[in-house]
């Protein structure tokens, strides 16, 4: 298997985990949803940026 296929498989696995997670978030009260979506956003941003950006939060 080449690098692109491996990366695609990893992305598909992450997508499979994301949808149920988002469904769970949707079932939470509004304040909890906002916090959970912010966490998902931060995790996705870190993944897209390669984890090379340090946050000071």
mmCIF file of the N, C-alpha and C atoms, coordinates in Angstrom:
data_MODEL
# 
_entry.id   MODEL 
# 
loop_
_atom_site.group_PDB 
_atom_site.id 
_atom_site.type_symbol 
_atom_site.label_atom_id 
_atom_site.label_alt_id 
_atom_site.label_comp_id 
_atom_site.label_asym_id 
_atom_site.label_entity_id 
_atom_site.label_seq_id 
_atom_site.pdbx_PDB_ins_code 
_atom_site.Cartn_x 
_atom_site.Cartn_y 
_atom_site.Cartn_z 
_atom_site.occupancy 
_atom_site.B_iso_or_equiv 
_atom_site.pdbx_formal_charge 
_atom_site.auth_seq_id 
_atom_site.auth_comp_id 
_atom_site.auth_asym_id 
_atom_site.auth_atom_id 
_atom_site.pdbx_PDB_model_num 
ATOM 1   N N  . UNK A 1 1  ? 0.835   -1.177 0.000  1.00 0.00 ? 1  UNK A N  1 
ATOM 2   C CA . UNK A 1 1  ? 0.000   0.000  0.000  1.00 0.00 ? 1  UNK A CA 1 
ATOM 3   C C  . UNK A 1 1  ? 0.882   1.244  0.000  1.00 0.00 ? 1  UNK A C  1 
ATOM 4   N N  . UNK A 1 2  ? 0.569   2.228  -0.851 1.00 0.00 ? 2  UNK A N  1 
ATOM 5   C CA . UNK A 1 2  ? 1.387   3.433  -0.877 1.00 0.00 ? 2  UNK A CA 1 
ATOM 6   C C  . UNK A 1 2  ? 0.906   4.451  0.149  1.00 0.00 ? 2  UNK A C  1 
ATOM 7   N N  . UNK A 1 3  ? 1.628   5.571  0.275  1.00 0.00 ? 3  UNK A N  1 
ATOM 8   C CA . UNK A 1 3  ? 1.325   6.581  1.283  1.00 0.00 ? 3  UNK A CA 1 
ATOM 9   C C  . UNK A 1 3  ? -0.044  7.202  1.126  1.00 0.00 ? 3  UNK A C  1 
ATOM 10  N N  . UNK A 1 4  ? -0.469  7.429  -0.136 1.00 0.00 ? 4  UNK A N  1 
ATOM 11  C CA . UNK A 1 4  ? -1.774  8.034  -0.347 1.00 0.00 ? 4  UNK A CA 1 
ATOM 12  C C  . UNK A 1 4  ? -2.896  7.118  0.106  1.00 0.00 ? 4  UNK A C  1 
ATOM 13  N N  . UNK A 1 5  ? -2.780  5.832  -0.170 1.00 0.00 ? 5  UNK A N  1 
ATOM 14  C CA . UNK A 1 5  ? -3.817  4.902  0.244  1.00 0.00 ? 5  UNK A CA 1 
ATOM 15  C C  . UNK A 1 5  ? -3.871  4.810  1.767  1.00 0.00 ? 5  UNK A C  1 
ATOM 16  N N  . UNK A 1 6  ? -2.733  4.791  2.407  1.00 0.00 ? 6  UNK A N  1 
ATOM 17  C CA . UNK A 1 6  ? -2.689  4.732  3.873  1.00 0.00 ? 6  UNK A CA 1 
ATOM 18  C C  . UNK A 1 6  ? -3.327  5.978  4.459  1.00 0.00 ? 6  UNK A C  1 
ATOM 19  N N  . UNK A 1 7  ? -2.987  7.149  3.917  1.00 0.00 ? 7  UNK A N  1 
ATOM 20  C CA . UNK A 1 7  ? -3.561  8.398  4.411  1.00 0.00 ? 7  UNK A CA 1 
ATOM 21  C C  . UNK A 1 7  ? -5.065  8.420  4.188  1.00 0.00 ? 7  UNK A C  1 
ATOM 22  N N  . UNK A 1 8  ? -5.518  7.940  3.051  1.00 0.00 ? 8  UNK A N  1 
ATOM 23  C CA . UNK A 1 8  ? -6.947  7.894  2.764  1.00 0.00 ? 8  UNK A CA 1 
ATOM 24  C C  . UNK A 1 8  ? -7.686  6.988  3.723  1.00 0.00 ? 8  UNK A C  1 
ATOM 25  N N  . UNK A 1 9  ? -7.087  5.858  4.063  1.00 0.00 ? 9  UNK A N  1 
ATOM 26  C CA . UNK A 1 9  ? -7.707  4.929  5.009  1.00 0.00 ? 9  UNK A CA 1 
ATOM 27  C C  . UNK A 1 9  ? -7.798  5.569  6.392  1.00 0.00 ? 9  UNK A C  1 
ATOM 28  N N  . UNK A 1 10 ? -6.761  6.280  6.798  1.00 0.00 ? 10 UNK A N  1 
ATOM 29  C CA . UNK A 1 10 ? -6.778  6.944  8.098  1.00 0.00 ? 10 UNK A CA 1 
ATOM 30  C C  . UNK A 1 10 ? -7.842  8.028  8.129  1.00 0.00 ? 10 UNK A C  1 
ATOM 31  N N  . UNK A 1 11 ? -7.974  8.767  7.042  1.00 0.00 ? 11 UNK A N  1 
ATOM 32  C CA . UNK A 1 11 ? -8.986  9.815  6.963  1.00 0.00 ? 11 UNK A CA 1 
ATOM 33  C C  . UNK A 1 11 ? -10.377 9.218  7.015  1.00 0.00 ? 11 UNK A C  1 
ATOM 34  N N  . UNK A 1 12 ? -10.593 8.116  6.306  1.00 0.00 ? 12 UNK A N  1 
ATOM 35  C CA . UNK A 1 12 ? -11.900 7.457  6.331  1.00 0.00 ? 12 UNK A CA 1 
ATOM 36  C C  . UNK A 1 12 ? -12.241 6.993  7.738  1.00 0.00 ? 12 UNK A C  1 
ATOM 37  N N  . UNK A 1 13 ? -11.268 6.468  8.464  1.00 0.00 ? 13 UNK A N  1 
ATOM 38  C CA . UNK A 1 13 ? -11.493 6.039  9.842  1.00 0.00 ? 13 UNK A CA 1 
ATOM 39  C C  . UNK A 1 13 ? -11.852 7.206  10.741 1.00 0.00 ? 13 UNK A C  1 
ATOM 40  N N  . UNK A 1 14 ? -11.177 8.331  10.539 1.00 0.00 ? 14 UNK A N  1 
ATOM 41  C CA . UNK A 1 14 ? -11.478 9.526  11.322 1.00 0.00 ? 14 UNK A CA 1 
ATOM 42  C C  . UNK A 1 14 ? -12.873 10.030 11.007 1.00 0.00 ? 14 UNK A C  1 
ATOM 43  N N  . UNK A 1 15 ? -13.266 9.988  9.736  1.00 0.00 ? 15 UNK A N  1 
ATOM 44  C CA . UNK A 1 15 ? -14.610 10.403 9.349  1.00 0.00 ? 15 UNK A CA 1 
ATOM 45  C C  . UNK A 1 15 ? -15.652 9.499  9.992  1.00 0.00 ? 15 UNK A C  1 
ATOM 46  N N  . UNK A 1 16 ? -15.374 8.205  10.038 1.00 0.00 ? 16 UNK A N  1 
ATOM 47  C CA . UNK A 1 16 ? -16.310 7.258  10.637 1.00 0.00 ? 16 UNK A CA 1 
ATOM 48  C C  . UNK A 1 16 ? -16.513 7.551  12.118 1.00 0.00 ? 16 UNK A C  1 
ATOM 49  N N  . UNK A 1 17 ? -15.497 8.029  12.787 1.00 0.00 ? 17 UNK A N  1 
ATOM 50  C CA . UNK A 1 17 ? -15.602 8.345  14.207 1.00 0.00 ? 17 UNK A CA 1 
ATOM 51  C C  . UNK A 1 17 ? -16.232 9.717  14.434 1.00 0.00 ? 17 UNK A C  1 
ATOM 52  N N  . UNK A 1 18 ? -16.057 10.622 13.475 1.00 0.00 ? 18 UNK A N  1 
ATOM 53  C CA . UNK A 1 18 ? -16.554 11.987 13.642 1.00 0.00 ? 18 UNK A CA 1 
ATOM 54  C C  . UNK A 1 18 ? -18.074 12.069 13.614 1.00 0.00 ? 18 UNK A C  1 
ATOM 55  N N  . UNK A 1 19 ? -18.701 11.374 12.713 1.00 0.00 ? 19 UNK A N  1 
ATOM 56  C CA . UNK A 1 19 ? -20.157 11.469 12.562 1.00 0.00 ? 19 UNK A CA 1 
ATOM 57  C C  . UNK A 1 19 ? -20.889 11.039 13.836 1.00 0.00 ? 19 UNK A C  1 
ATOM 58  N N  . UNK A 1 20 ? -20.567 9.888  14.426 1.00 0.00 ? 20 UNK A N  1 
ATOM 59  C CA . UNK A 1 20 ? -21.246 9.542  15.685 1.00 0.00 ? 20 UNK A CA 1 
ATOM 60  C C  . UNK A 1 20 ? -20.952 10.554 16.807 1.00 0.00 ? 20 UNK A C  1 
ATOM 61  N N  . UNK A 1 21 ? -19.753 11.080 16.819 1.00 0.00 ? 21 UNK A N  1 
ATOM 62  C CA . UNK A 1 21 ? -19.401 12.082 17.830 1.00 0.00 ? 21 UNK A CA 1 
ATOM 63  C C  . UNK A 1 21 ? -20.256 13.336 17.664 1.00 0.00 ? 21 UNK A C  1 
ATOM 64  N N  . UNK A 1 22 ? -20.422 13.779 16.428 1.00 0.00 ? 22 UNK A N  1 
ATOM 65  C CA . UNK A 1 22 ? -21.254 14.953 16.174 1.00 0.00 ? 22 UNK A CA 1 
ATOM 66  C C  . UNK A 1 22 ? -22.716 14.682 16.531 1.00 0.00 ? 22 UNK A C  1 
ATOM 67  N N  . UNK A 1 23 ? -23.180 13.474 16.279 1.00 0.00 ? 23 UNK A N  1 
ATOM 68  C CA . UNK A 1 23 ? -24.548 13.115 16.657 1.00 0.00 ? 23 UNK A CA 1 
ATOM 69  C C  . UNK A 1 23 ? -24.735 13.183 18.169 1.00 0.00 ? 23 UNK A C  1 
ATOM 70  N N  . UNK A 1 24 ? -23.737 12.729 18.926 1.00 0.00 ? 24 UNK A N  1 
ATOM 71  C CA . UNK A 1 24 ? -23.812 12.815 20.390 1.00 0.00 ? 24 UNK A CA 1 
ATOM 72  C C  . UNK A 1 24 ? -23.838 14.267 20.850 1.00 0.00 ? 24 UNK A C  1 
ATOM 73  N N  . UNK A 1 25 ? -23.031 15.094 20.202 1.00 0.00 ? 25 UNK A N  1 
ATOM 74  C CA . UNK A 1 25 ? -22.985 16.513 20.558 1.00 0.00 ? 25 UNK A CA 1 
ATOM 75  C C  . UNK A 1 25 ? -24.345 17.159 20.314 1.00 0.00 ? 25 UNK A C  1 
ATOM 76  N N  . UNK A 1 26 ? -24.989 16.820 19.213 1.00 0.00 ? 26 UNK A N  1 
ATOM 77  C CA . UNK A 1 26 ? -26.292 17.398 18.874 1.00 0.00 ? 26 UNK A CA 1 
ATOM 78  C C  . UNK A 1 26 ? -27.345 17.102 19.928 1.00 0.00 ? 26 UNK A C  1 
ATOM 79  N N  . UNK A 1 27 ? -27.194 16.014 20.654 1.00 0.00 ? 27 UNK A N  1 
ATOM 80  C CA . UNK A 1 27 ? -28.172 15.630 21.666 1.00 0.00 ? 27 UNK A CA 1 
ATOM 81  C C  . UNK A 1 27 ? -27.958 16.337 23.007 1.00 0.00 ? 27 UNK A C  1 
ATOM 82  N N  . UNK A 1 28 ? -26.902 17.123 23.123 1.00 0.00 ? 28 UNK A N  1 
ATOM 83  C CA . UNK A 1 28 ? -26.584 17.794 24.383 1.00 0.00 ? 28 UNK A CA 1 
ATOM 84  C C  . UNK A 1 28 ? -27.285 19.155 24.467 1.00 0.00 ? 28 UNK A C  1 
ATOM 85  N N  . UNK A 1 29 ? -27.412 19.693 25.696 1.00 0.00 ? 29 UNK A N  1 
ATOM 86  C CA . UNK A 1 29 ? -27.944 21.054 25.848 1.00 0.00 ? 29 UNK A CA 1 
ATOM 87  C C  . UNK A 1 29 ? -27.042 22.068 25.134 1.00 0.00 ? 29 UNK A C  1 
ATOM 88  N N  . UNK A 1 30 ? -27.612 23.212 24.804 1.00 0.00 ? 30 UNK A N  1 
ATOM 89  C CA . UNK A 1 30 ? -26.916 24.204 23.990 1.00 0.00 ? 30 UNK A CA 1 
ATOM 90  C C  . UNK A 1 30 ? -25.532 24.582 24.533 1.00 0.00 ? 30 UNK A C  1 
ATOM 91  N N  . UNK A 1 31 ? -25.425 24.880 25.806 1.00 0.00 ? 31 UNK A N  1 
ATOM 92  C CA . UNK A 1 31 ? -24.131 25.296 26.368 1.00 0.00 ? 31 UNK A CA 1 
ATOM 93  C C  . UNK A 1 31 ? -23.087 24.195 26.212 1.00 0.00 ? 31 UNK A C  1 
ATOM 94  N N  . UNK A 1 32 ? -23.486 22.957 26.427 1.00 0.00 ? 32 UNK A N  1 
ATOM 95  C CA . UNK A 1 32 ? -22.565 21.834 26.279 1.00 0.00 ? 32 UNK A CA 1 
ATOM 96  C C  . UNK A 1 32 ? -22.184 21.632 24.826 1.00 0.00 ? 32 UNK A C  1 
ATOM 97  N N  . UNK A 1 33 ? -23.155 21.836 23.929 1.00 0.00 ? 33 UNK A N  1 
ATOM 98  C CA . UNK A 1 33 ? -22.866 21.694 22.493 1.00 0.00 ? 33 UNK A CA 1 
ATOM 99  C C  . UNK A 1 33 ? -21.812 22.687 22.052 1.00 0.00 ? 33 UNK A C  1 
ATOM 100 N N  . UNK A 1 34 ? -21.951 23.930 22.492 1.00 0.00 ? 34 UNK A N  1 
ATOM 101 C CA . UNK A 1 34 ? -21.001 24.963 22.085 1.00 0.00 ? 34 UNK A CA 1 
ATOM 102 C C  . UNK A 1 34 ? -19.586 24.577 22.501 1.00 0.00 ? 34 UNK A C  1 
ATOM 103 N N  . UNK A 1 35 ? -19.428 24.128 23.711 1.00 0.00 ? 35 UNK A N  1 
ATOM 104 C CA . UNK A 1 35 ? -18.109 23.730 24.211 1.00 0.00 ? 35 UNK A CA 1 
ATOM 105 C C  . UNK A 1 35 ? -17.575 22.516 23.452 1.00 0.00 ? 35 UNK A C  1 
ATOM 106 N N  . UNK A 1 36 ? -18.439 21.539 23.204 1.00 0.00 ? 36 UNK A N  1 
ATOM 107 C CA . UNK A 1 36 ? -18.018 20.326 22.499 1.00 0.00 ? 36 UNK A CA 1 
ATOM 108 C C  . UNK A 1 36 ? -17.635 20.634 21.052 1.00 0.00 ? 36 UNK A C  1 
ATOM 109 N N  . UNK A 1 37 ? -18.418 21.483 20.389 1.00 0.00 ? 37 UNK A N  1 
ATOM 110 C CA . UNK A 1 37 ? -18.071 21.858 19.016 1.00 0.00 ? 37 UNK A CA 1 
ATOM 111 C C  . UNK A 1 37 ? -16.759 22.638 18.964 1.00 0.00 ? 37 UNK A C  1 
ATOM 112 N N  . UNK A 1 38 ? -16.519 23.472 19.954 1.00 0.00 ? 38 UNK A N  1 
ATOM 113 C CA . UNK A 1 38 ? -15.251 24.202 20.008 1.00 0.00 ? 38 UNK A CA 1 
ATOM 114 C C  . UNK A 1 38 ? -14.080 23.231 20.136 1.00 0.00 ? 38 UNK A C  1 
ATOM 115 N N  . UNK A 1 39 ? -14.260 22.189 20.932 1.00 0.00 ? 39 UNK A N  1 
ATOM 116 C CA . UNK A 1 39 ? -13.207 21.188 21.095 1.00 0.00 ? 39 UNK A CA 1 
ATOM 117 C C  . UNK A 1 39 ? -12.965 20.445 19.782 1.00 0.00 ? 39 UNK A C  1 
ATOM 118 N N  . UNK A 1 40 ? -14.046 20.052 19.102 1.00 0.00 ? 40 UNK A N  1 
ATOM 119 C CA . UNK A 1 40 ? -13.910 19.373 17.812 1.00 0.00 ? 40 UNK A CA 1 
ATOM 120 C C  . UNK A 1 40 ? -13.196 20.296 16.823 1.00 0.00 ? 40 UNK A C  1 
ATOM 121 N N  . UNK A 1 41 ? -13.589 21.557 16.815 1.00 0.00 ? 41 UNK A N  1 
ATOM 122 C CA . UNK A 1 41 ? -12.958 22.534 15.922 1.00 0.00 ? 41 UNK A CA 1 
ATOM 123 C C  . UNK A 1 41 ? -11.458 22.615 16.173 1.00 0.00 ? 41 UNK A C  1 
ATOM 124 N N  . UNK A 1 42 ? -11.078 22.725 17.439 1.00 0.00 ? 42 UNK A N  1 
ATOM 125 C CA . UNK A 1 42 ? -9.650  22.817 17.785 1.00 0.00 ? 42 UNK A CA 1 
ATOM 126 C C  . UNK A 1 42 ? -8.890  21.562 17.347 1.00 0.00 ? 42 UNK A C  1 
ATOM 127 N N  . UNK A 1 43 ? -9.491  20.399 17.567 1.00 0.00 ? 43 UNK A N  1 
ATOM 128 C CA . UNK A 1 43 ? -8.834  19.147 17.180 1.00 0.00 ? 43 UNK A CA 1 
ATOM 129 C C  . UNK A 1 43 ? -8.669  19.052 15.659 1.00 0.00 ? 43 UNK A C  1 
ATOM 130 N N  . UNK A 1 44 ? -9.709  19.422 14.923 1.00 0.00 ? 44 UNK A N  1 
ATOM 131 C CA . UNK A 1 44 ? -9.623  19.369 13.463 1.00 0.00 ? 44 UNK A CA 1 
ATOM 132 C C  . UNK A 1 44 ? -8.598  20.378 12.932 1.00 0.00 ? 44 UNK A C  1 
ATOM 133 N N  . UNK A 1 45 ? -8.583  21.582 13.515 1.00 0.00 ? 45 UNK A N  1 
ATOM 134 C CA . UNK A 1 45 ? -7.605  22.591 13.101 1.00 0.00 ? 45 UNK A CA 1 
ATOM 135 C C  . UNK A 1 45 ? -6.187  22.095 13.351 1.00 0.00 ? 45 UNK A C  1 
ATOM 136 N N  . UNK A 1 46 ? -5.963  21.521 14.523 1.00 0.00 ? 46 UNK A N  1 
ATOM 137 C CA . UNK A 1 46 ? -4.642  20.992 14.840 1.00 0.00 ? 46 UNK A CA 1 
ATOM 138 C C  . UNK A 1 46 ? -4.233  19.908 13.845 1.00 0.00 ? 46 UNK A C  1 
ATOM 139 N N  . UNK A 1 47 ? -5.178  19.052 13.483 1.00 0.00 ? 47 UNK A N  1 
ATOM 140 C CA . UNK A 1 47 ? -4.892  17.984 12.528 1.00 0.00 ? 47 UNK A CA 1 
ATOM 141 C C  . UNK A 1 47 ? -4.562  18.556 11.153 1.00 0.00 ? 47 UNK A C  1 
ATOM 142 N N  . UNK A 1 48 ? -5.342  19.527 10.708 1.00 0.00 ? 48 UNK A N  1 
ATOM 143 C CA . UNK A 1 48 ? -5.111  20.124 9.395  1.00 0.00 ? 48 UNK A CA 1 
ATOM 144 C C  . UNK A 1 48 ? -3.810  20.914 9.335  1.00 0.00 ? 48 UNK A C  1 
ATOM 145 N N  . UNK A 1 49 ? -3.454  21.535 10.440 1.00 0.00 ? 49 UNK A N  1 
ATOM 146 C CA . UNK A 1 49 ? -2.225  22.332 10.478 1.00 0.00 ? 49 UNK A CA 1 
ATOM 147 C C  . UNK A 1 49 ? -1.017  21.474 10.867 1.00 0.00 ? 49 UNK A C  1 
ATOM 148 N N  . UNK A 1 50 ? -1.217  20.206 11.013 1.00 0.00 ? 50 UNK A N  1 
ATOM 149 C CA . UNK A 1 50 ? -0.113  19.313 11.328 1.00 0.00 ? 50 UNK A CA 1 
ATOM 150 C C  . UNK A 1 50 ? 0.341   19.401 12.767 1.00 0.00 ? 50 UNK A C  1 
ATOM 151 N N  . UNK A 1 51 ? -0.463  20.006 13.621 1.00 0.00 ? 51 UNK A N  1 
ATOM 152 C CA . UNK A 1 51 ? -0.103  20.088 15.026 1.00 0.00 ? 51 UNK A CA 1 
ATOM 153 C C  . UNK A 1 51 ? 1.071   21.005 15.304 1.00 0.00 ? 51 UNK A C  1 
ATOM 154 N N  . UNK A 1 52 ? 1.438   21.846 14.307 1.00 0.00 ? 52 UNK A N  1 
ATOM 155 C CA . UNK A 1 52 ? 2.618   22.691 14.489 1.00 0.00 ? 52 UNK A CA 1 
ATOM 156 C C  . UNK A 1 52 ? 2.291   24.042 15.086 1.00 0.00 ? 52 UNK A C  1 
ATOM 157 N N  . UNK A 1 53 ? 1.022   24.316 15.350 1.00 0.00 ? 53 UNK A N  1 
ATOM 158 C CA . UNK A 1 53 ? 0.629   25.579 15.952 1.00 0.00 ? 53 UNK A CA 1 
ATOM 159 C C  . UNK A 1 53 ? 0.322   25.341 17.419 1.00 0.00 ? 53 UNK A C  1 
ATOM 160 N N  . UNK A 1 54 ? 0.992   26.081 18.280 1.00 0.00 ? 54 UNK A N  1 
ATOM 161 C CA . UNK A 1 54 ? 0.738   25.955 19.713 1.00 0.00 ? 54 UNK A CA 1 
ATOM 162 C C  . UNK A 1 54 ? -0.277  26.982 20.138 1.00 0.00 ? 54 UNK A C  1 
ATOM 163 N N  . UNK A 1 55 ? -1.318  26.528 20.862 1.00 0.00 ? 55 UNK A N  1 
ATOM 164 C CA . UNK A 1 55 ? -2.324  27.446 21.361 1.00 0.00 ? 55 UNK A CA 1 
ATOM 165 C C  . UNK A 1 55 ? -1.979  27.819 22.797 1.00 0.00 ? 55 UNK A C  1 
ATOM 166 N N  . UNK A 1 56 ? -2.296  29.031 23.147 1.00 0.00 ? 56 UNK A N  1 
ATOM 167 C CA . UNK A 1 56 ? -2.064  29.513 24.509 1.00 0.00 ? 56 UNK A CA 1 
ATOM 168 C C  . UNK A 1 56 ? -3.394  29.819 25.153 1.00 0.00 ? 56 UNK A C  1 
ATOM 169 N N  . UNK A 1 57 ? -4.201  28.736 25.371 1.00 0.00 ? 57 UNK A N  1 
ATOM 170 C CA . UNK A 1 57 ? -5.558  28.958 25.857 1.00 0.00 ? 57 UNK A CA 1 
ATOM 171 C C  . UNK A 1 57 ? -5.716  28.680 27.256 1.00 0.00 ? 57 UNK A C  1 
# 
